[in-house]
Amino acid sequence: MLDEHQRAAPQEWLTTEEIGRATGLKKRATQVHLAHLWQRGRIDADRRTPLPGSTVSEPVLPGALDWVSSVVAPDPTCTKCLLALARLGWEGQIRMEDLAREAGVSLRSVERHRPHLIRAELVRFRPVSHTDPVTGRISRVADRFTLLSQFTRAPLAGDELKGVPQRAAQLVASIHWFTGDPDERAIAESSVSWFLRNGWPEDALLQALDATKDRRAFHPTGYLAALLRKLSPQYVLPAREVYTGQGSPRLAECPVCRGAFYTAIPGRPLCGAGVCLDVAEMTAQQIPSQSMSIEPLPVRAVKTA
């Protein structure tokens, strides 16, 4: 912006307010950035004149930063916070004080704009607590975050719905703290089935429900319902999955040999062993209706409003 003004009207002085309006920044933020450009030798001591040779082309941004460059955030401050998070990667852990410093804004601004990013389905935050082994005092540490794509997975349809009850039963059985009786377990499986039919993958749903493996719930059904109410009706795809086709590494179970292995492929992939691939190919040829159990979940992304 300063380069263009220098070429068009070098004799006219730009005020801080005019620079802020042109760049979408408030007065204080504009002053901070002008000071930063001067310290880096990009502009002269008058904080207005670009120095010769200081103009550089836009860098080629890798990974998460490249994705953020194409995202329309709710406002300029949200964009700064999003860029600060993307510098850490597709997911990570950060304190809100550190996020404010990296974004160049105040802590109050971060607290005010954090809900904007959550409502826009651009970031998911998860608070993390630490229990002192000596005193038993619980303190909050850096929050975990995941960059989101604003796209949701489409609900299941047709033959995809046949295996939902079995998948729900396996998922409820995998929740360490759930110790309900048969009637409570049936209610839990029905609730979990609703989310599976809406496109939620098992691994993401289990992570949301079983994040505290050492918890003892006095009312398992009520606690499970409280956790499910915190989830969005449809599963918002992580930005990494949409941008790269790969998710975060996780421990998965092969749907053919039931062997455990680590993978970054979304859905329910095979472990890659030769016998599993042979069985999968044979099953797909002989029983097409069952091939869905060994294929990754469909990624029919639908942009949310």
Long-range contacts (C-beta under 8 A, 24 or more apart in sequence): 2-43, 2-48, 2-49, 2-50, 3-50, 3-55, 6-49, 6-50, 13-48, 14-48, 24-76, 25-76, 29-104, 29-105, 32-104, 33-104, 63-89, 63-90, 63-243, 63-244, 64-89, 64-90, 64-147, 64-239, 64-240, 66-243, 67-147, 67-239, 67-243, 68-147, 71-122, 73-117, 73-120, 73-122, 74-113, 74-116, 74-117, 74-119, 74-120, 75-113, 75-116, 77-103, 77-105, 77-109, 77-113, 78-113, 78-116, 78-117, 78-120, 78-122, 80-104, 80-105, 81-105, 81-110, 81-113, 81-114, 81-117, 82-117, 82-122, 82-123, 82-147, 85-123, 85-145, 85-147, 86-147, 90-146, 90-147, 90-238, 90-239, 90-240, 90-248, 91-144, 91-145, 91-146, 91-147, 91-238, 91-240, 91-248, 92-144, 92-145, 93-128, 93-142, 93-143, 93-144, 93-145, 94-142, 94-143, 94-145, 95-141, 95-142, 95-143, 96-143, 98-142, 120-150, 121-148, 121-149, 121-150, 121-232, 121-236, 121-304, 122-147, 122-148, 122-150, 123-147, 123-148, 124-148, 124-236, 126-211, 146-238, 146-248, 147-238, 147-239, 147-240, 148-236, 148-237, 148-238, 148-239, 149-236, 149-237, 149-238, 149-239, 149-241, 149-242, 149-243, 149-301, 150-236, 150-303, 150-304, 151-236, 151-237, 151-242, 151-301, 151-302, 151-303, 151-304, 152-199, 152-234, 152-235, 152-236, 152-237, 152-301, 152-302, 152-303, 152-304, 153-199, 153-200, 153-201, 153-234, 153-235, 153-237, 153-297, 153-298, 153-299, 153-300, 153-301, 153-302, 154-199, 154-298, 154-300, 154-301, 154-302, 155-197, 155-198, 155-199, 155-234, 156-196, 156-197, 156-198, 156-199, 156-298, 159-289, 159-292, 160-292, 160-298, 161-197, 162-289, 163-292, 163-293, 164-193, 164-196, 164-197, 165-189, 165-193, 167-196, 167-202, 168-192, 168-193, 168-196, 170-202, 171-196, 171-202, 171-205, 171-206, 171-209, 174-206, 174-210, 175-206, 175-209, 175-210, 175-224, 176-210, 176-213, 177-210, 177-212, 177-213, 177-214, 177-215, 177-216, 177-217, 177-220, 177-223, 178-217, 178-220, 178-224, 179-217, 179-220, 180-220, 180-221, 184-220, 184-221, 187-221, 188-220, 188-221, 188-224, 191-224, 191-225, 191-228, 192-228, 195-228, 195-231, 195-235, 198-233, 198-234, 198-235, 199-234, 199-235, 199-297, 200-231, 200-234, 200-235, 201-235, 201-266, 201-267, 201-297, 202-268, 203-250, 203-252, 204-235, 205-231, 234-304, 236-304, 237-299, 237-301, 241-266, 241-299, 242-301, 255-293, 255-294, 256-280, 256-294, 265-296, 266-296, 266-297, 266-299, 267-295, 267-296, 267-297, 267-299, 268-293, 268-294, 268-295, 268-296, 268-297, 269-296, 270-294
